[in-house]
Amino acid sequence: MHFTLADLVADITQNSAESGAEVVELEIRETAEPGEAKRGAGKAEFRFITRDNGKGMTGAGLKRAVDPFVTDGIKHPGRRVGLGIPFLIQTASQSGGGWKITSTQAGQTSIQGSETGELECFEPKSESGTVVEAWFNLTNVDTPPVGDIPGLFRSVLLFNGPKEVILKRERTGGEEGLDYKVTKSELEEALGGLEDVSSLALLGKYLRSLEEKDT
């Protein structure tokens, strides 16, 4: 099970990293009504979007992906059901939020989500890939805590597969705003790679400094 939203985002972003994508983008936005930064007061939302240029999914593939009773048996060999996207859907729905998945493969773009209803398919954009978007009401008692965002970003940067990872972060409406962007290629250049212990320690320290900095 996922104990925080950051855990859930990591699981979904790992799907993008394992899709054959060369580029994976993760965007996280937190918004709140002015002066209502604390959980339980006013209206506050956590939203994340993952984008990749991987192999994508057909309409049939997307239907399987959202079905909790279907699994490919590869990522988790002992698991009889798929918990990544189905758990995302369940958590978003129970927390007063929603979700949307758009995927392109083999001459077809497929869209399914909490606001679109039944699966929709139409002629695609030229590139394959998948976009997953989900949002959660942070004032809802059923919404998990946000969790460790710097730790999430560090994990995503270290996923095997994509050559480039783009991370975007925004928090508005609260007492402390945030707005920053980092890329894997720039960090690798600045730190001399992301393999040795000292580079990873500096990476973690840098990501935490961005998260704690006021705009």
Order of alpha helices (4+ residues) and beta strands (2+ residues): alpha-beta-beta-alpha-alpha-beta-beta-beta-beta-alpha-beta-beta-alpha-alpha
